[in-house]
Amino acid sequence: MSQIYKSLASGPVPPSVATSYTTDNGTAVPALSILDVRGIDVTDNNNNGIQVEGGLAQTGASNRVQVQITNRLQGITSTSGAASANIVVFTPAVTGTYSMEFRIAVYIETSLLGAGYSLFGAIRFDGVNSNICDIFDEIVNEEGAMTNLDIAVTIAGANVQVVGTGYGAEEINWSAVGMYTFIGVV
């Protein structure tokens, strides 16, 4: 049995697709009946941790909607031997305090070893320089020789850096995801 019903009432047929989509910031308009919805993460500060933008130049297209997880930091790098490398670099833009949390995963392909870290702490940005409020707390999970690794949060001017240091002759892959909570003058 068919579920199709055709009304005999007069009037315009409703559009088969909406003509605009209003977001927290902007309005996206479908192009050729296509609305492009993307999920991304951004460093923008937002108390809710999520925001939606649509149809703006920064979304890349007038028919694009971006659902954004905010207050996020991420990076990936590799080291060779006992070298150090920045995994994440964050430059605060607004004076205040940033409570920060990072999760770091480390892997060595040649020796098949892994390690994981969690770092928790706070920095204060004075408008020119970042300052570590106290030594970052660490949760360390290292396998075998990975105990020779070092992970730290350092400051270089305004930049907050998550730095990984390798060991021996190992080629080491590093990946980090972080988030922050901000408060300044209210």
Backbone bond lengths (Angstrom), bond angles and torsions (degrees), N, CA, C in turn:
res aa  C-N    CA-C-N  psi(-1)  N-CA   C-N-CA  omega(-1)  CA-C   N-CA-C  phi
1 M - - - 1.444 - - 1.525 108.84 -
2 S 1.313 116.61 134.43 1.452 121.73 -178.08 1.516 111.09 -77.19
3 Q 1.333 115.39 146.09 1.458 121.47 177.30 1.528 111.16 -103.55
4 I 1.321 117.91 12.04 1.453 121.51 -177.50 1.522 109.02 -83.96
5 Y 1.325 116.07 136.24 1.447 122.27 178.06 1.512 107.35 -131.78
6 K 1.317 117.51 129.58 1.450 122.11 177.55 1.514 108.04 -115.11
7 S 1.303 113.47 121.86 1.459 119.32 -179.23 1.521 110.30 -79.04
8 L 1.313 115.97 145.05 1.462 121.32 175.52 1.523 111.31 -93.19
9 A 1.349 116.57 -0.15 1.458 120.47 -179.93 1.528 109.24 -71.14
10 S 1.341 114.73 148.32 1.456 118.78 178.56 1.526 109.95 -84.56
11 G 1.301 115.05 163.63 1.466 120.29 178.48 1.513 110.59 127.69
12 P 1.336 114.89 168.06 1.470 118.73 -177.33 1.528 111.65 -71.04
13 V 1.309 114.63 147.21 1.455 120.72 175.11 1.527 106.90 -77.35
14 P 1.335 117.88 133.21 1.466 118.23 -179.59 1.533 110.53 -62.10
15 P 1.336 117.30 150.08 1.462 119.41 179.76 1.522 110.20 -63.68
16 S 1.329 115.92 149.56 1.458 120.03 -179.23 1.522 111.54 -79.62
17 V 1.315 117.07 -13.49 1.460 121.20 177.75 1.525 107.34 -141.90
18 A 1.311 115.91 146.70 1.466 119.12 178.75 1.525 109.46 -61.42
19 T 1.312 116.63 152.98 1.458 120.03 -177.92 1.520 112.97 -94.57
20 S 1.335 118.51 -13.22 1.462 121.30 175.74 1.530 109.21 -160.64
21 Y 1.341 114.86 153.85 1.465 122.09 179.88 1.523 108.17 -129.54
22 T 1.329 115.91 111.89 1.454 121.57 -179.22 1.522 109.42 -84.48
23 T 1.346 116.33 133.65 1.460 122.52 -179.36 1.524 110.01 -119.66
24 D 1.338 117.22 -177.01 1.466 121.26 176.03 1.519 110.86 -59.37
25 N 1.346 116.48 -31.69 1.456 121.65 -176.62 1.531 108.23 -143.10
26 G 1.319 117.31 93.44 1.457 121.77 177.57 1.521 113.50 102.90
27 T 1.323 114.90 171.03 1.461 122.59 179.37 1.519 108.75 -130.51
28 A 1.323 116.22 127.21 1.460 121.60 177.61 1.518 109.12 -95.31
29 V 1.343 116.00 140.59 1.460 122.37 179.43 1.533 107.66 -119.71
30 P 1.332 117.89 121.17 1.469 119.83 -179.98 1.525 111.54 -56.02
31 A 1.334 115.60 143.18 1.465 122.10 175.47 1.524 107.19 -112.72
32 L 1.322 116.98 121.40 1.472 122.42 -176.58 1.528 110.54 54.53
33 S 1.322 116.08 41.62 1.474 124.90 179.80 1.528 113.39 64.34
34 I 1.331 117.45 22.24 1.469 121.28 179.22 1.519 109.78 -115.21
35 L 1.332 115.83 126.15 1.457 123.20 171.98 1.521 106.42 -112.81
36 D 1.320 117.04 121.13 1.467 123.82 -176.98 1.535 107.97 -95.73
37 V 1.335 117.88 111.46 1.463 122.73 -178.89 1.511 108.53 -109.51
38 R 1.349 115.91 125.30 1.462 121.82 -177.99 1.527 109.95 -124.32
39 G 1.309 115.97 149.16 1.457 122.60 172.99 1.515 109.00 -112.45
40 I 1.338 117.49 125.81 1.464 121.70 -179.73 1.522 109.41 -140.28
41 D 1.336 115.66 171.49 1.459 118.95 170.99 1.522 108.49 -118.23
42 V 1.336 116.18 149.44 1.458 122.09 -176.20 1.524 109.29 -138.56
43 T 1.329 115.51 160.46 1.464 120.35 178.27 1.520 112.15 -84.40
44 D 1.321 118.82 -6.64 1.474 122.27 -179.15 1.520 111.10 -51.09
45 N 1.334 115.92 140.90 1.459 120.53 175.68 1.520 109.82 -84.82
46 N 1.316 117.03 127.11 1.458 122.87 178.76 1.523 107.11 -150.04
47 N 1.321 117.92 123.05 1.466 121.43 -176.66 1.518 113.50 -59.39
48 N 1.325 117.73 -28.31 1.466 120.80 -179.00 1.521 112.65 -80.07
49 G 1.343 117.55 -19.16 1.457 121.15 -178.49 1.518 113.42 81.16
50 I 1.327 116.94 1.63 1.468 120.79 178.95 1.522 108.61 -152.51
51 Q 1.323 115.41 144.34 1.467 120.62 175.28 1.526 108.31 -149.68
52 V 1.320 115.57 160.40 1.462 121.05 -178.66 1.524 107.86 -127.08
53 E 1.340 116.14 130.41 1.457 121.70 177.00 1.521 108.59 -124.04
54 G 1.329 116.07 147.47 1.456 118.87 -178.81 1.505 113.21 -149.03
55 G 1.337 115.46 140.57 1.450 121.46 172.26 1.514 115.27 68.70
56 L 1.313 118.74 14.87 1.463 121.64 -177.43 1.517 110.57 -99.22
57 A 1.328 116.41 160.71 1.471 120.97 178.71 1.526 110.34 -56.68
58 Q 1.356 117.84 -39.65 1.465 120.13 -177.77 1.535 113.52 -70.35
59 T 1.331 118.54 -16.56 1.462 119.49 175.61 1.523 111.05 -82.50
60 G 1.329 117.51 -14.46 1.456 121.25 175.31 1.512 115.71 97.04
61 A 1.333 118.44 -14.26 1.465 120.74 179.97 1.522 109.67 -163.55
62 S 1.333 116.16 149.78 1.464 119.94 -178.66 1.529 111.89 -70.40
63 N 1.345 118.14 -17.36 1.464 120.79 179.76 1.532 111.44 -104.95
64 R 1.338 117.69 18.05 1.459 121.25 -177.66 1.530 111.33 -106.99
65 V 1.328 114.24 136.02 1.462 122.57 172.87 1.528 107.28 -115.21
66 Q 1.325 116.51 132.18 1.462 120.83 176.19 1.520 109.58 -113.84
67 V 1.324 115.75 123.32 1.453 122.19 171.40 1.526 105.03 -94.93
68 Q 1.331 117.11 114.29 1.458 121.66 -170.07 1.523 112.47 -113.47
69 I 1.334 115.27 127.11 1.464 120.38 167.67 1.521 104.81 -83.42
70 T 1.322 117.52 123.39 1.468 121.68 -173.73 1.528 111.03 -99.34
71 N 1.321 115.03 175.53 1.466 123.65 176.72 1.525 111.64 60.58
72 R 1.337 117.60 32.28 1.470 121.28 -175.46 1.525 111.16 -112.93
73 L 1.323 114.58 146.51 1.457 123.01 178.30 1.515 107.05 -132.50
74 Q 1.323 117.48 140.69 1.456 119.01 179.35 1.510 110.81 -153.37
75 G 1.332 115.44 159.99 1.447 120.26 177.75 1.509 111.26 -171.64
76 I 1.324 115.04 163.10 1.456 122.15 178.69 1.524 106.90 -145.99
77 T 1.334 116.84 142.46 1.457 121.56 178.42 1.515 109.08 -158.52
78 S 1.312 115.92 -179.59 1.460 120.96 174.03 1.519 108.49 -142.30
79 T 1.331 115.70 155.67 1.461 121.23 176.00 1.517 108.52 -127.03
80 S 1.311 115.01 156.08 1.451 122.23 176.60 1.518 107.70 -124.94
81 G 1.327 117.39 121.14 1.454 121.02 -177.95 1.521 111.57 70.94
82 A 1.325 115.89 -145.96 1.467 121.28 -176.12 1.527 112.37 -88.81
83 A 1.315 117.27 24.51 1.463 121.88 -179.56 1.528 111.01 -76.51
84 S 1.323 114.51 157.95 1.469 121.59 175.20 1.516 109.17 -109.50
85 A 1.325 116.03 150.22 1.468 120.67 177.14 1.522 109.27 -148.30
86 N 1.330 115.48 146.11 1.464 120.74 174.95 1.522 108.57 -76.09
87 I 1.334 115.92 126.31 1.461 120.78 176.24 1.521 108.83 -90.08
88 V 1.320 116.49 -42.62 1.467 123.19 178.20 1.520 107.79 -134.05
89 V 1.327 116.85 138.03 1.458 122.39 171.27 1.523 107.29 -127.92
90 F 1.332 116.07 125.25 1.464 121.73 179.88 1.513 108.37 -126.07
91 T 1.332 116.70 130.12 1.457 122.13 177.65 1.519 108.78 -113.95
92 P 1.335 117.69 106.94 1.470 119.64 178.98 1.523 110.58 -61.74
93 A 1.323 115.52 150.39 1.464 120.69 -179.85 1.526 112.35 -113.03
94 V 1.332 116.96 -19.10 1.463 120.88 -174.47 1.523 109.61 -122.93
95 T 1.328 116.96 135.79 1.454 122.73 179.36 1.521 110.07 -63.15
96 G 1.340 115.94 130.93 1.458 121.30 178.76 1.514 110.92 156.44
97 T 1.328 115.50 -163.97 1.461 122.31 -177.97 1.518 109.67 -110.62
98 Y 1.327 115.73 136.85 1.456 124.30 179.44 1.524 108.03 -119.52
99 S 1.323 116.82 110.77 1.459 121.25 172.65 1.519 106.36 -84.23
100 M 1.352 116.38 126.55 1.463 119.61 -169.37 1.525 112.07 -125.60
101 E 1.334 114.31 147.58 1.472 121.96 177.84 1.530 107.34 -139.35
102 F 1.331 116.01 130.96 1.461 121.40 179.10 1.521 110.26 -127.58
103 R 1.333 116.66 141.30 1.471 123.47 170.39 1.519 106.71 -115.44
104 I 1.338 116.42 127.88 1.454 121.49 -176.37 1.523 109.14 -123.52
105 A 1.331 117.32 132.17 1.460 123.33 174.59 1.524 107.63 -115.31
106 V 1.354 115.79 138.67 1.460 121.38 -176.39 1.527 108.32 -131.88
107 Y 1.346 116.11 140.40 1.466 119.52 -178.57 1.528 110.56 -146.39
108 I 1.340 115.13 138.91 1.457 121.34 174.28 1.524 107.24 -114.13
109 E 1.326 116.57 114.66 1.470 120.93 -177.65 1.527 112.62 -65.99
110 T 1.337 117.67 -40.08 1.465 120.32 -174.58 1.520 113.10 -69.21
111 S 1.330 117.73 -41.21 1.471 119.66 -178.94 1.529 112.53 -101.70
112 L 1.345 116.76 1.10 1.471 122.15 177.59 1.515 112.67 54.09
113 L 1.332 116.87 43.92 1.463 121.98 178.05 1.520 110.07 -112.06
114 G 1.330 116.03 153.43 1.455 120.63 179.15 1.515 112.60 -136.84
115 A 1.316 114.81 165.05 1.464 121.95 176.05 1.525 108.22 -153.38
116 G 1.315 115.98 155.71 1.459 121.77 176.39 1.513 109.96 -140.39
117 Y 1.316 115.78 145.88 1.463 121.33 -177.66 1.523 109.73 -138.86
118 S 1.312 115.34 150.64 1.460 122.21 167.88 1.518 106.91 -127.99
119 L 1.317 116.73 132.43 1.459 122.58 179.77 1.525 108.41 -121.84
120 F 1.319 115.95 134.80 1.466 122.03 -179.06 1.519 108.74 -132.01
121 G 1.326 117.17 133.19 1.456 119.78 177.69 1.512 110.69 -177.70
122 A 1.335 114.71 -169.08 1.461 120.42 -178.62 1.516 109.58 -142.23
123 I 1.331 114.41 147.03 1.456 120.96 171.92 1.525 107.97 -126.90
124 R 1.331 114.46 153.93 1.465 120.97 175.20 1.517 107.23 -118.10
125 F 1.320 115.64 129.01 1.462 121.29 177.94 1.514 107.97 -103.71
126 D 1.353 117.18 124.54 1.467 121.20 -176.24 1.530 113.07 -97.29
127 G 1.323 116.71 9.51 1.459 120.93 -178.30 1.520 112.03 100.93
128 V 1.336 116.93 -18.53 1.467 122.05 178.37 1.528 110.16 -127.13
129 N 1.328 115.91 -50.95 1.462 121.67 -176.46 1.524 111.29 -121.65
130 S 1.328 115.27 150.42 1.462 121.03 170.67 1.515 107.80 -92.94
131 N 1.327 116.29 148.11 1.461 122.33 -179.11 1.515 108.41 -134.45
132 I 1.337 117.25 131.09 1.458 120.74 176.31 1.527 108.01 -75.64
133 C 1.338 116.41 126.51 1.468 120.50 -178.05 1.531 112.10 -70.39
134 D 1.315 118.18 -35.01 1.466 124.81 178.04 1.528 106.21 -164.80
135 I 1.296 118.23 164.81 1.460 121.52 179.51 1.527 109.23 -56.99
136 F 1.331 116.94 134.02 1.466 121.43 179.08 1.524 109.64 -65.44
137 D 1.337 116.32 137.79 1.470 121.78 175.05 1.518 108.24 -78.19
138 E 1.347 116.25 144.71 1.459 120.82 -178.20 1.520 111.31 -125.94
139 I 1.317 115.24 141.70 1.464 122.22 164.75 1.520 104.33 -112.79
140 V 1.344 115.81 124.11 1.461 121.58 -172.20 1.523 110.11 -117.78
141 N 1.327 116.65 128.61 1.470 123.27 175.50 1.524 107.38 -132.55
142 E 1.339 116.39 96.49 1.455 121.67 -175.77 1.523 110.75 -118.04
143 E 1.330 115.37 141.70 1.454 121.95 179.28 1.531 109.37 -105.19
144 G 1.334 116.80 132.13 1.462 122.36 174.10 1.512 113.75 50.20
145 A 1.331 116.01 -128.71 1.464 122.18 -176.17 1.527 113.24 -68.12
146 M 1.327 117.48 -5.21 1.475 120.02 178.53 1.528 111.51 -63.92
147 T 1.326 117.53 -11.12 1.463 120.44 176.03 1.524 110.93 -63.40
148 N 1.334 118.45 -12.37 1.465 122.73 177.62 1.531 112.76 -83.60
149 L 1.318 117.45 -6.04 1.465 121.32 177.89 1.520 110.43 -74.24
150 D 1.333 115.42 162.29 1.457 120.61 172.38 1.524 107.86 -137.60
151 I 1.309 115.46 139.74 1.464 122.45 177.30 1.523 107.10 -131.17
152 A 1.331 118.17 138.61 1.460 120.71 -177.58 1.516 110.50 -155.24
153 V 1.329 115.22 157.65 1.461 122.07 169.63 1.521 105.33 -106.82
154 T 1.347 116.18 124.13 1.456 121.16 -179.66 1.523 109.53 -125.43
155 I 1.323 115.52 169.18 1.460 122.51 -179.79 1.525 108.29 -123.14
156 A 1.325 117.04 137.28 1.467 123.48 172.08 1.521 106.63 -134.45
157 G 1.322 116.32 94.96 1.464 120.54 -175.17 1.515 109.78 67.12
158 A 1.330 117.18 -119.40 1.463 121.22 177.75 1.521 111.77 -85.32
159 N 1.338 117.70 -19.75 1.464 121.83 -173.20 1.524 113.12 -74.46
160 V 1.331 114.94 133.29 1.471 122.72 171.08 1.525 105.03 -100.87
161 Q 1.339 117.25 126.35 1.459 121.58 -174.06 1.519 110.89 -124.79
162 V 1.325 116.48 133.76 1.461 121.79 168.53 1.523 104.78 -97.47
163 V 1.342 116.28 117.70 1.459 122.27 -171.50 1.523 110.11 -116.44
164 G 1.327 116.14 129.55 1.461 122.04 174.63 1.509 109.87 -108.86
165 T 1.339 116.82 138.31 1.468 122.10 177.95 1.518 108.98 -123.32
166 G 1.328 115.65 124.88 1.454 121.75 -178.33 1.515 112.75 -83.47
167 Y 1.342 115.90 -164.68 1.461 121.02 -179.35 1.527 110.41 -153.36
168 G 1.334 115.28 162.49 1.458 121.59 175.22 1.517 111.71 53.07
169 A 1.326 115.90 -140.59 1.463 121.59 179.00 1.522 110.89 -107.30
170 E 1.312 117.08 19.71 1.462 122.40 -174.04 1.533 112.48 -77.04
171 E 1.337 115.18 140.89 1.461 122.98 170.01 1.529 105.68 -92.51
172 I 1.330 117.45 117.25 1.459 121.68 -170.82 1.525 109.99 -120.95
173 N 1.339 116.65 132.87 1.464 123.29 177.75 1.527 109.10 -101.03
174 W 1.332 115.97 132.95 1.461 123.35 -177.55 1.533 109.06 -123.33
175 S 1.335 116.53 139.93 1.464 121.49 174.69 1.522 108.18 -141.90
176 A 1.328 116.73 138.25 1.465 120.30 -178.80 1.522 110.57 -138.99
177 V 1.316 114.81 144.75 1.466 123.01 171.43 1.521 106.18 -130.20
178 G 1.306 115.86 134.22 1.469 119.90 -179.28 1.516 111.28 -135.51
179 M 1.306 113.84 167.25 1.459 120.51 174.36 1.523 108.43 -145.13
180 Y 1.322 116.01 158.04 1.455 119.18 178.30 1.528 110.45 -138.12
181 T 1.316 113.73 156.61 1.466 122.38 172.02 1.529 106.02 -120.46
182 F 1.312 117.24 131.31 1.472 122.01 -173.17 1.518 111.79 -116.79
183 I 1.329 114.61 143.21 1.468 121.30 167.42 1.517 108.39 -144.82
184 G 1.320 115.55 136.52 1.444 122.42 176.79 1.531 108.22 -135.49
185 V 1.298 116.62 -149.08 1.465 120.21 177.87 1.519 108.49 -67.22
186 V 1.331 116.89 130.02 1.461 120.74 179.38 1.513 111.69 -111.03
